[in-house]
């Protein structure tokens, strides 16, 4: 509202905002109802490996951490949900990218949970939820892997 009421904001500025919003909506609409990604963001085998590796990193309750922040030291022996995914992405791709399919799918799944509307940072808040168990985190990562496998089958990357 302040941007709109700022005397320095021109009509052209407002039009530019609407152009950006329109492009974002068009991108979102290219994602079909089944949740598959647009072709340029097709799931790859590496994405599935990331989901598997994240699950391996926290394959026992003693390796799971209710880390209250998204700080993932490279020498960590325990991992939050976010850090397991971030570490797996870095290990498999060589660098962290917040747009990777595995982390997007994990966020999408958390958004479907009953408490999601109370979450500010979905992965962090789900991981640290008072009723979240290690089994819940493992199930989430298993579902991420399953959904990525389904998406890869439906929409294989172009060769």
N, C-alpha and C positions, 0 to 999 in steps of 0.2 A: 504494500500500500504506500509506503513512504517513497518508493521508487517512482510510482505513478504520480504522486503529489509533488515530487521534487520539481521546482521550476526549471531546472537544467535538463530535465528529461523531455525529449522531443517526441513528436508523433512518430518519426522514423525509428527512434529507439524502441518504442512500444511495438511497432510493426516487426522489428527485428526479434524481439522476445517471442512474438507469436510465430514467426517463421521457425525459430528454434524448437518451440513446443510442437509445432506441426511435424517437423522432421523426426522428433523423438516419438511421437504418437505413431507415425508411419512405420518406424522401425519396430515398435512394439507390436503393431498389427501384423507385421510379416511373420511374427511368431505364431504358429497355428495353435488351435485349441488344445492339442495334445501336449503342448509344452515343448515341442521341438524347436531348435534354434534356427534362425535364418541360415541359409546356405553358407554365407561367408563366416558363420560362427559354428559350423558343423562340429559335432563331437568326434573326437579321434580316439584311437586306442590308448594314447598317452593319457587322456582324461580318465579313462577307466583305470589305468595303472595308478593314477594319482589317488583315486578313491580307495583302491585296494591298499596302497602304501599307507595312507592316513589311518586306515583301520589297523594295519600291522603295527604302526607306531604306538597305538594305545590298545594293544591286544590283551591287556590284563588291567584290572582295576588299579594296580599299583603304578601303572604307567600313565594313568589318566590324572589330569590336574585341573582343579577348579581355579584356574588362573584368572584373577580379577581384572586383568588388562590384556591387551593384544600384543604383549611383548614376548617374543619367541627367541630366546638366546640360542645360538647355533650349537652350544654344548649341552642343551637340555636333555634330561633323561626322562622327564615326564612332560605330557603335552595336553593342552586344552584342545577342544574340537577345532577351534580356529588355528592354533599352532600346528596341530597334526596336518591339517590341510595345507597350510602355508609351507611347512617343512617338506611335505610330499611334492608340492608344486616346484619348489626350489630344487629338490633332489632330481626330479625327473626332467624338468625343463631347463635347469641351470639358473633360473631366476624366478622370483615371485611375480605373479601377475594376478591382480584382484579380479580380472575378468575371465579367468579359467572356468571351464564348464563345471568342474567338480565343485568349486566353491559357490558358483551361482546356483547350482542345483541344490546344494546343502541349504543355502539361504531360502530357496523356494520351498523346500520341504519344511523348514522351521516356520516359515510364514503360514503354513497350513495347520500348525499346532494350535491347541485351544488358547494358550497364553500369549500367542504371538503379538496380539494387539498391545500388550504391555511392554514389548521388547523395543529398546532403542537400537541396540546392536544385536541383531538376531543370533548369530553364532555364539557370541560372548554371553548373552543373557540366557540362551537355552542351556549352554554348558554349565553356567553357574546357578541355574534355577534350583531352588531348595528341594524340589521333587525329582529333578533329573538324576538318573542313575547312569552308571557306566554302561549298563545294558541298553539304555535309551540312546546313548551316543553311538554305540556299536550298531544298533538297529538303524539309526539315521544314516550312518555311513554305508551300511549294506543297501539301504534303499537308494542312496545316491548312485552307487555302482549299478544297481538294477535299472534305474531310470536311464543312466548314460548308455548302458548296453542296448536298451530299447530304442533310444534316440539314434544310436549309431546304426542299428538295423534298419530303421525307417529312413534315415537320411545320411547315407554314407558320404564321406568327403569326396569331392570331385578329384579325379585323377589327372 
